[in-house]
Amino acid sequence: MISCGLLTRQRDGSNYRRIEQEPPTEAKALISRLSARRKQRSALATAGPEGKAPRR
């Protein structure tokens, strides 16, 4: 991970730190699609037998 530029470390190896980076464009698109799918599944899981949200 050090050689890939994802982490830095002190010379003695006592401290490692993650290098903050913005995800690539392709990863952002994938994250967005997965997030939308998760929201959709969550809505379906809470829906009643007719596919409607339960009344409260």
A tleap script that builds the chain and sets N, CA, C and O, in Angstrom:
source leaprc.protein.ff14SB
mol = sequence {
  NMET ILE SER CYS GLY LEU LEU THR ARG GLN
  ARG ASP GLY SER ASN TYR ARG ARG ILE GLU
  GLN GLU PRO PRO THR GLU ALA LYS ALA LEU
  ILE SER ARG LEU SER ALA ARG ARG LYS GLN
  ARG SER ALA LEU ALA THR ALA GLY PRO GLU
  GLY LYS ALA PRO ARG CARG
}
set mol.1.N position { 0.828 -1.184 0.000 }
set mol.1.CA position { 0.000 0.000 0.000 }
set mol.1.C position { 0.875 1.253 0.000 }
set mol.1.O position { 0.493 2.294 -0.533 }
set mol.2.N position { 2.045 1.133 0.602 }
set mol.2.CA position { 2.988 2.249 0.592 }
set mol.2.C position { 3.427 2.525 -0.842 }
set mol.2.O position { 3.389 3.668 -1.297 }
set mol.3.N position { 3.842 1.477 -1.555 }
set mol.3.CA position { 4.355 1.646 -2.920 }
set mol.3.C position { 3.262 2.083 -3.900 }
set mol.3.O position { 3.564 2.666 -4.941 }
set mol.4.N position { 2.005 1.809 -3.577 }
set mol.4.CA position { 0.885 2.235 -4.430 }
set mol.4.C position { 0.445 3.666 -4.125 }
set mol.4.O position { -0.406 4.211 -4.829 }
set mol.5.N position { 1.007 4.274 -3.097 }
set mol.5.CA position { 0.669 5.648 -2.758 }
set mol.5.C position { -0.596 5.785 -1.938 }
set mol.5.O position { -1.187 6.863 -1.878 }
set mol.6.N position { -1.021 4.684 -1.297 }
set mol.6.CA position { -2.227 4.732 -0.480 }
set mol.6.C position { -1.920 5.058 0.981 }
set mol.6.O position { -2.779 5.572 1.697 }
set mol.7.N position { -0.698 4.759 1.424 }
set mol.7.CA position { -0.278 5.002 2.798 }
set mol.7.C position { 1.094 5.647 2.811 }
set mol.7.O position { 1.885 5.489 1.881 }
set mol.8.N position { 1.362 6.383 3.891 }
set mol.8.CA position { 2.718 6.855 4.179 }
set mol.8.C position { 3.089 6.285 5.537 }
set mol.8.O position { 2.218 5.874 6.304 }
set mol.9.N position { 4.382 6.261 5.833 }
set mol.9.CA position { 4.824 5.773 7.147 }
set mol.9.C position { 6.092 6.495 7.557 }
set mol.9.O position { 6.825 7.035 6.729 }
set mol.10.N position { 6.326 6.486 8.857 }
set mol.10.CA position { 7.574 7.021 9.368 }
set mol.10.C position { 8.687 6.030 9.048 }
set mol.10.O position { 8.435 4.837 8.879 }
set mol.11.N position { 9.897 6.520 8.965 }
set mol.11.CA position { 11.018 5.657 8.588 }
set mol.11.C position { 11.169 4.447 9.504 }
set mol.11.O position { 11.545 3.367 9.047 }
set mol.12.N position { 10.883 4.617 10.780 }
set mol.12.CA position { 11.026 3.489 11.715 }
set mol.12.C position { 9.818 2.554 11.706 }
set mol.12.O position { 9.809 1.553 12.422 }
set mol.13.N position { 8.799 2.868 10.902 }
set mol.13.CA position { 7.612 2.008 10.790 }
set mol.13.C position { 6.655 2.126 11.954 }
set mol.13.O position { 5.743 1.310 12.084 }
set mol.14.N position { 6.841 3.124 12.809 }
set mol.14.CA position { 5.996 3.248 13.999 }
set mol.14.C position { 4.651 3.917 13.730 }
set mol.14.O position { 3.748 3.824 14.561 }
set mol.15.N position { 4.500 4.579 12.602 }
set mol.15.CA position { 3.271 5.310 12.349 }
set mol.15.C position { 2.922 5.225 10.867 }
set mol.15.O position { 3.739 5.557 10.008 }
set mol.16.N position { 1.713 4.781 10.578 }
set mol.16.CA position { 1.214 4.721 9.206 }
set mol.16.C position { 0.049 5.674 9.069 }
set mol.16.O position { -0.730 5.848 10.007 }
set mol.17.N position { -0.077 6.294 7.909 }
set mol.17.CA position { -1.198 7.206 7.662 }
set mol.17.C position { -1.747 6.972 6.273 }
set mol.17.O position { -1.007 6.779 5.309 }
set mol.18.N position { -3.064 6.995 6.198 }
set mol.18.CA position { -3.740 6.878 4.902 }
set mol.18.C position { -3.645 8.207 4.173 }
set mol.18.O position { -3.807 9.265 4.780 }
set mol.19.N position { -3.387 8.156 2.884 }
set mol.19.CA position { -3.356 9.358 2.067 }
set mol.19.C position { -4.757 9.553 1.500 }
set mol.19.O position { -5.242 8.729 0.725 }
set mol.20.N position { -5.404 10.652 1.891 }
set mol.20.CA position { -6.757 10.938 1.423 }
set mol.20.C position { -6.728 11.252 -0.075 }
set mol.20.O position { -5.937 12.073 -0.538 }
set mol.21.N position { -7.603 10.585 -0.813 }
set mol.21.CA position { -7.705 10.793 -2.244 }
set mol.21.C position { -9.168 10.763 -2.660 }
set mol.21.O position { -9.979 10.076 -2.040 }
set mol.22.N position { -9.498 11.491 -3.686 }
set mol.22.CA position { -10.842 11.433 -4.240 }
set mol.22.C position { -10.923 10.203 -5.138 }
set mol.22.O position { -9.991 9.936 -5.897 }
set mol.23.N position { -12.016 9.452 -5.068 }
set mol.23.CA position { -12.129 8.260 -5.905 }
set mol.23.C position { -12.144 8.623 -7.393 }
set mol.23.O position { -12.578 9.713 -7.766 }
set mol.24.N position { -11.670 7.709 -8.237 }
set mol.24.CA position { -11.736 7.950 -9.683 }
set mol.24.C position { -13.184 8.074 -10.147 }
set mol.24.O position { -14.102 7.645 -9.449 }
set mol.25.N position { -13.385 8.656 -11.315 }
set mol.25.CA position { -14.717 8.877 -11.872 }
set mol.25.C position { -15.512 7.579 -11.949 }
set mol.25.O position { -16.697 7.556 -11.616 }
set mol.26.N position { -14.864 6.496 -12.387 }
set mol.26.CA position { -15.563 5.210 -12.503 }
set mol.26.C position { -16.038 4.713 -11.147 }
set mol.26.O position { -17.133 4.164 -11.031 }
set mol.27.N position { -15.216 4.906 -10.124 }
set mol.27.CA position { -15.601 4.476 -8.782 }
set mol.27.C position { -16.762 5.305 -8.249 }
set mol.27.O position { -17.651 4.772 -7.586 }
set mol.28.N position { -16.761 6.600 -8.531 }
set mol.28.CA position { -17.877 7.458 -8.102 }
set mol.28.C position { -19.185 7.000 -8.734 }
set mol.28.O position { -20.221 6.973 -8.069 }
set mol.29.N position { -19.142 6.636 -10.022 }
set mol.29.CA position { -20.350 6.164 -10.703 }
set mol.29.C position { -20.841 4.864 -10.076 }
set mol.29.O position { -22.042 4.692 -9.871 }
set mol.30.N position { -19.926 3.952 -9.770 }
set mol.30.CA position { -20.294 2.680 -9.148 }
set mol.30.C position { -20.885 2.910 -7.762 }
set mol.30.O position { -21.901 2.311 -7.412 }
set mol.31.N position { -20.257 3.770 -6.978 }
set mol.31.CA position { -20.761 4.082 -5.638 }
set mol.31.C position { -22.172 4.661 -5.719 }
set mol.31.O position { -23.031 4.319 -4.905 }
set mol.32.N position { -22.409 5.522 -6.679 }
set mol.32.CA position { -23.728 6.131 -6.853 }
set mol.32.C position { -24.782 5.076 -7.200 }
set mol.32.O position { -25.881 5.082 -6.646 }
set mol.33.N position { -24.437 4.174 -8.119 }
set mol.33.CA position { -25.395 3.116 -8.503 }
set mol.33.C position { -25.688 2.183 -7.340 }
set mol.33.O position { -26.840 1.809 -7.119 }
set mol.34.N position { -24.661 1.805 -6.597 }
set mol.34.CA position { -24.865 0.916 -5.456 }
set mol.34.C position { -25.697 1.591 -4.365 }
set mol.34.O position { -26.529 0.946 -3.726 }
set mol.35.N position { -25.476 2.870 -4.157 }
set mol.35.CA position { -26.250 3.607 -3.167 }
set mol.35.C position { -27.725 3.652 -3.558 }
set mol.35.O position { -28.599 3.465 -2.713 }
set mol.36.N position { -27.999 3.898 -4.831 }
set mol.36.CA position { -29.387 3.932 -5.305 }
set mol.36.C position { -30.031 2.555 -5.156 }
set mol.36.O position { -31.197 2.452 -4.776 }
set mol.37.N position { -29.279 1.507 -5.454 }
set mol.37.CA position { -29.812 0.140 -5.321 }
set mol.37.C position { -30.114 -0.181 -3.863 }
set mol.37.O position { -31.129 -0.811 -3.564 }
set mol.38.N position { -29.240 0.248 -2.955 }
set mol.38.CA position { -29.460 -0.003 -1.533 }
set mol.38.C position { -30.714 0.704 -1.046 }
set mol.38.O position { -31.495 0.129 -0.288 }
set mol.39.N position { -30.916 1.953 -1.476 }
set mol.39.CA position { -32.118 2.694 -1.087 }
set mol.39.C position { -33.372 2.011 -1.617 }
set mol.39.O position { -34.388 1.935 -0.926 }
set mol.40.N position { -33.292 1.514 -2.848 }
set mol.40.CA position { -34.444 0.845 -3.452 }
set mol.40.C position { -34.773 -0.435 -2.689 }
set mol.40.O position { -35.942 -0.703 -2.412 }
set mol.41.N position { -33.769 -1.222 -2.349 }
set mol.41.CA position { -34.004 -2.461 -1.597 }
set mol.41.C position { -34.562 -2.165 -0.218 }
set mol.41.O position { -35.422 -2.894 0.276 }
set mol.42.N position { -34.081 -1.107 0.402 }
set mol.42.CA position { -34.576 -0.739 1.720 }
set mol.42.C position { -36.052 -0.361 1.650 }
set mol.42.O position { -36.830 -0.728 2.530 }
set mol.43.N position { -36.437 0.367 0.612 }
set mol.43.CA position { -37.834 0.765 0.442 }
set mol.43.C position { -38.713 -0.454 0.199 }
set mol.43.O position { -39.830 -0.522 0.712 }
set mol.44.N position { -38.225 -1.412 -0.573 }
set mol.44.CA position { -39.000 -2.625 -0.833 }
set mol.44.C position { -39.154 -3.464 0.424 }
set mol.44.O position { -40.199 -4.078 0.636 }
set mol.45.N position { -38.132 -3.495 1.253 }
set mol.45.CA position { -38.173 -4.289 2.475 }
set mol.45.C position { -39.186 -3.741 3.470 }
set mol.45.O position { -39.754 -4.501 4.254 }
set mol.46.N position { -39.417 -2.438 3.448 }
set mol.46.CA position { -40.365 -1.844 4.392 }
set mol.46.C position { -41.767 -1.717 3.805 }
set mol.46.O position { -42.693 -1.293 4.497 }
set mol.47.N position { -41.931 -2.081 2.528 }
set mol.47.CA position { -43.240 -1.977 1.885 }
set mol.47.C position { -44.156 -3.110 2.363 }
set mol.47.O position { -43.688 -4.184 2.741 }
set mol.48.N position { -45.428 -2.861 2.341 }
set mol.48.CA position { -46.423 -3.852 2.726 }
set mol.48.C position { -46.601 -4.899 1.643 }
set mol.48.O position { -45.888 -4.871 0.641 }
set mol.49.N position { -47.547 -5.832 1.823 }
set mol.49.CA position { -47.747 -6.926 0.871 }
set mol.49.C position { -48.183 -6.452 -0.521 }
set mol.49.O position { -47.910 -7.140 -1.505 }
set mol.50.N position { -48.838 -5.323 -0.629 }
set mol.50.CA position { -49.257 -4.802 -1.939 }
set mol.50.C position { -48.178 -3.928 -2.557 }
set mol.50.O position { -48.405 -3.311 -3.599 }
set mol.51.N position { -47.002 -3.865 -1.928 }
set mol.51.CA position { -45.924 -3.031 -2.446 }
set mol.51.C position { -46.028 -1.581 -2.025 }
set mol.51.O position { -45.308 -0.719 -2.529 }
set mol.52.N position { -46.943 -1.319 -1.086 }
set mol.52.CA position { -47.106 0.035 -0.597 }
set mol.52.C position { -46.475 0.154 0.775 }
set mol.52.O position { -46.396 -0.821 1.523 }
set mol.53.N position { -46.038 1.327 1.091 }
set mol.53.CA position { -45.466 1.552 2.417 }
set mol.53.C position { -46.558 1.401 3.463 }
set mol.53.O position { -47.690 1.826 3.235 }
set mol.54.N position { -46.240 0.808 4.598 }
set mol.54.CA position { -47.250 0.618 5.648 }
set mol.54.C position { -47.736 1.957 6.199 }
set mol.54.O position { -46.990 2.934 6.240 }
set mol.55.N position { -48.989 1.982 6.618 }
set mol.55.CA position { -49.548 3.197 7.224 }
set mol.55.C position { -49.079 3.304 8.654 }
set mol.55.O position { -48.902 2.297 9.340 }
set mol.56.N position { -48.882 4.517 9.095 }
set mol.56.CA position { -48.428 4.733 10.487 }
set mol.56.C position { -49.386 5.583 11.228 }
set mol.56.O position { -49.174 5.871 12.406 }
savepdb mol mol.pdb
quit
